[in-house]
Amino acid sequence: MAPSSREVGAFSSGMRIRGHLTRNAYPGSQFFCVTIAFCLLIAATACRDAGAPTTGNGGFPRKPIKVIVPFGAGGDSDSFARILQKALRDHELLPQPLVILNVPGAGGTVGSRRVRDASPDGYTLLNLHEGILSSKYAGRVPYGPEAFSPIAATGRSSLVICVREDAPYHDLGDLMKAATERPDSILFGMAQGTPTHFAGLRLESAGGSAKFRFVASGGGARRFNDLAGGHIDVTPFSLAEYISFKGGGVRAVAYLGEERHPSLAKTPSAREMGYEVVMPHVQYWWAPKSTPDAVLQRLADALEAAMSTDYVRARLAESRTEPLFLRGAELEAHLATREGEFQGVALVRYEGLPDPVPWIVVLTAVLALVVVVRSIKVRRRIPETGAGGAWLYGARTLAVLAVYVFAMQVAGTPYSVATVVFIPLFGIVSGARSPLTIARLTGVGIVLTAVCFVIFTKVLVIDLP
Amino acid sequence: MVFEALSQPGLLALVLLGTALGIVVGAVPGLTGAMLISLTLPLTFSMDGQQALTLLVAMYVGSVSGGLITATLLRMPGTPASVITTLDGYPMAQSGRAGRALALGIGASFVGGIISWAALALLAKPIAEFSTLLGPFEFLALVLMALMLVVGVSGESPARGGLSCLLGILCALPGTAPGSGSVRLTFGFSAMDDGFKLLPVLIGLFALCRVFSPATSGDSLPAANVEGSLLLKWREWKGHAANLLRSGAIGTGVGILPGIGANIGSLIAYSTARATSKHPEKFGTGCDEGIIASESANNATVGGALVPLVALGIPGSVIDAILLGAFVIHGLQPGPMLFENDPRIVATIISSYLWANVTMLVIMLLSARWIARLARVPHYALVPVVAAFCVLGSFALANRFFDVWVMIGFGVVGCLLERWRIPAAPFVIGFVLAPIGEETMVTALMSSGGSWWPLLTRPGSLGFVALATILFYWSLRQRCATVPTGSPDST
C-alpha cells in the first residue's frame, strides 16, 4: 500500500488523456502494441469477473464484499466503516477484501433500498445506524429493520443534550421546567426525522407537559453554528460532535445513555434526572433478507474479531465510542427494544410552512407565457437556421449515447467493452469520416477506457458495471 | 502560516500533485473536486494528518481553478464554480482572444486566492465567530438577494433569465421536502427520493448539450492561437485593482457562510461588478471585468470556506465536510480548540492553501498555451471523449445509473433551452439556490413561529434585503438604458 506512488500513476495517466485530446493519437506500431496489450488486459479482467461464482456456503467469501455506506465520504458512518475495513484487511480476518461504496442521498434511504433489493448472497451489505428506524417512523420509506437480516451491532455512543455556555439552565431539570412553564418558547434545534428529532420528542413526553419549539436546523455543524450564535437554545449532539465543539461556547446538560459516560463524568444521564430517555447511536451491519445463516455467522465472526483488535479499540477510544458488540439473539432483542422506543413517538410536523410548489409552478407558467408572447412578436426578425439538420444530428447522438448507457445498465455489457465500442461509434456519428480518424479514435477509446478502468476500479474502488 | 508547507520536502510535492490533479478534474466536465477528494480520502490512510490535509487542500484549490479552462475555451464549465465564467470567458475566446481570457482568469484566480488567504491567516478566529451571528433569516435574505441578482446574468432579456431561473427552481423541487421530510413530486420513482443531483444537471446542461449539437462553423477555429504574452502588464492589473479586491472580498465572505458555494460567490461578485461598471452593456460579450469578477470570487470562496472549518470545525462547503472527515480519520479533533491543540495542523492548512495557489498560477501559466489548443481539437474527436467522461462521472457520483439518465435528460433540456434562446446559467443558479433557500426558509419560519417579520427587523437580513433591492434596481435601470442602443446578444 503506497497511495502516493499510486497517485503519481493516476496523475500521469490523467495527463495522457489530455495529450490525446490535444494531439488526437500517437501514430506508429509501438502505440498499437500498447493498445493490444491493454485490450487483452481488459478482456482478461472482464472474464475473471464474469467467471466468479455468485453464491457460496463453505467457501464464502470468494469475491470482494461490497459494503454500502448510505452517506457521503468523510462522514461519521463512512469513517467508522473504513476503520473496520482496515482492521479486517490488516489482520486478514476475511480472505477477500471489504469494498466500501458510498451511496448517499435522502437520509440514507437511497443506499438502504439498494441493499434491500440486492441478492441475498452476502456480497452486498449495508452499514447503517438508527437511521434505519428513524426513516421508517418518519414515514420516509415503508420498510425498517424487518426488511433485512441483521449481522451485528458494533460500537455505541449516545446523544448529548447541549445548551449555550451562558444559558440559565444548570441541568436538564431546569430546562424541562422552563419548557413546561413557558411552552413553545425554547427553540430545540434538530434535523427533521432523524434521531435528534426523536430525542426532543421523547424528552417532551418524558417531561409531562413540557413543550419545545422545534427548529429544523440541519446537521451537527449547522446546529453548532446556530447554537453558538443564539439562533436556537438547545440541541442534541453526538458525543464525538460534542467533544469537538466543547470550548466553543456549548455546555452539556444531559447524556442520553443508560448511565454516565466515563469521559463526561460530570454530566448526568437523563435517567438519573428522572427522564427515561435513552438515545444510543449504534452502527449496525445488515444483509438482504434471507441471506443464508452460515454467511451471516461468517461475517459476524469477522466483525467481532475486528472489533477486538487494538487498532479498532484505539480508534473508538478517540471518538469516545464504547466498543459494544452484539449478534444473534442479543442483537434481535436490542433491535426490538429500539424499535419500540421509536414506535411510541408520534412525529409531529410543523404545519405553518408555505408549500413552494404551487407558487413556483404558477410563476413559471406566467413568465413562460410572457416569453412566448414576446417571441411570437419578434419572430419575423430572427432568420430561421437549418434546424432540421440539427434535430437529426441531436437525435442520432442521443440514440447512440442512450444505447451505450442501456447496454451497460440493462444488457450487462462490461464498462470496458462498451466504452471501447462507444467512442469511435460516437465519433462517426458526430462527423468523423476518414478511416484513419476512426482508427485513431478507436485508439483513444482503448487507452481512455483502460486508464479510467484502472483508476476507478483499482485505485478508487468505484464499482464500474 | 506561510512556510509550514515547505517544512518537509514531501509536502511541496504533495501540493504540486494535488493542485495538478485538481486542475485536471476541475477542467474535465463530469469530474469534480468533491469527487476527487472523496475518492482520495481513503488513500490518505497511510499518510500522517499533515500530509493528508496538504494534499486535500491542494486538490481543493486546483479543482476550483481548473474549471475556468473548459468554461472559457469550450463553454463547458468543468465545475459549478465556473458557470459564471462562461458568460464572458467564452465570448472572448470566440473572438480570437483565448490567451487573454485564460490569462485574466488565471491571474484573477490567483489574486482571489491570495485575498482569501490573507483573511484566513490573519482573521480566521474573529471572522468565524462573527459569522455565527448570522442566523436563518440572514441566510434567507442572502439567498433572496442572489436570486434577484440573476437578472444580471440573464443574457438578452430579464424575462428569459427569470424564466430560466424558475425552471431551475422547479427542477430542484422533487425529492425530500425540507419542511415535512416527506418526498414530493417523485411520481412514484424511489430513485427520485433524493431529487436530481447538481452534477448530472450541470454537465447535462452545459457539456452534454454541446455534445448533442452539431459543430458550427467557426466553433473551434478562432480560438486556436494564443496571441501575445500571457503575463498581462502590471498597468492593466492595476486598472482592475478595485474589481479584484471587491470580488475577492465578496468571494471570501460568501465562502465563510456554510452551505453557500463558489458559484454563488462568483454570481454576486459578477453582478456587483456589472452594477458598478462604467460599461455594463459589455458584460456578457467578453469583457475583462466579467472574467475577473467571476474567477477571483470563486477562488476566494475556497479560503473563505476554510475559515469556519479551522476556527470552529464547521464545514463551509461540501468539500470542507470531506476534509472534516480527514481530520477524524487522522485522529485530529476539529473544532474551536484546534488552534490551541494542533497549531501545527492549522498552520499547515493555511500555508498549503497559499502554496497551492502559487502552484496553480505557475502550472496554469506554463500550460496555458498548450491547454488553449484544446479549442482546436475537432468536434468529432472531442465529443466522444467528453460524453464518455460525463457518463462515467455521473455514474461514479452515487454508483447508480439513474444519475446518468438524469444527465442525458438535462442534456436534451439544455439543447431546447439553447434553441429557445433561454440562457442556461440562471437555470443552474436557481437549481442550486432553491434547496438552500427552502431549507433556510423552513428553519427561519420554524424558529419565528411562522412569522416573516424578522427578515426586516433583524439588522443583518435587512441589510441584505436593502442591498439586493439596490443592485436589482441598478441592473434593471442599466438594462433599460442599454436596450434602445443595441442588442447585447450574449448567450
Interface residues (C-beta under 8 A of the other chain):
Chain A: M1 A2 P3 S4 R6 E7 V8 A10 F11 G14 M15 I17 R18 H20 L21 T22 N24 G72 A73 G74 G75 D76 D78 S79 R82 I83 K86 I100 L101 N102 V103 P104 G105 A106 G107 T109 V110 R113 R114 A138 G139 R140 V141 D184 L187 Q192 G193 R213 F214 V215 A216 S217 G218 A221 R222 F224 N225 D226 A228 G229 G230 H231 I232 A240 I243 S244 F245 K246 G247 G248 G249 R315 E318 S319 R349 Y350 G352 L353 P356 V357 I360 V361 L363 T364 L367 A368 V370 V371 R374 S375 A387 G389 A390 Y393 G394 T397 L398 L401 A402 Y404 V405 M408 Q409 T419 F422 I423 P424 F426 G427 I428 S430 G431 A432 T437 R440 L441 V444 G445 L448 C452 F456 V459 L460 V461 I462 D463 L464 P465
Chain B: L14 L17 A20 L21 V24 V25 S38 L39 T40 L41 P42 L43 T44 F45 S46 M47 S131 T132 L133 L134 G135 P136 S157 A159 R160 G162 L163 L166 L167 I169 L170 L173 G175 T176 P178 G179 S180 G181 S182 V183 R184 L185 S190 A191 D193 D194 K197 L208 V211 F212 S213 P214 A215 P258 G259 P308 L312 G313 I314 P315 A321 I322 L323 L324 G325 A326 V328 I329 G331 Q333 P334 G335 P336 M337 W370 R373 L374 R376 V377 P378 H379 Y380 A381 L382 V383 P384 V385 A387 A388 V391 L392 F395 A396 A398 N399 R400 F401 V404 W405 I408 G411 V412 C415 R419 W420 R421 I422 E438 E439 M441 V442 T443 L445 M446 S447 G449 G450
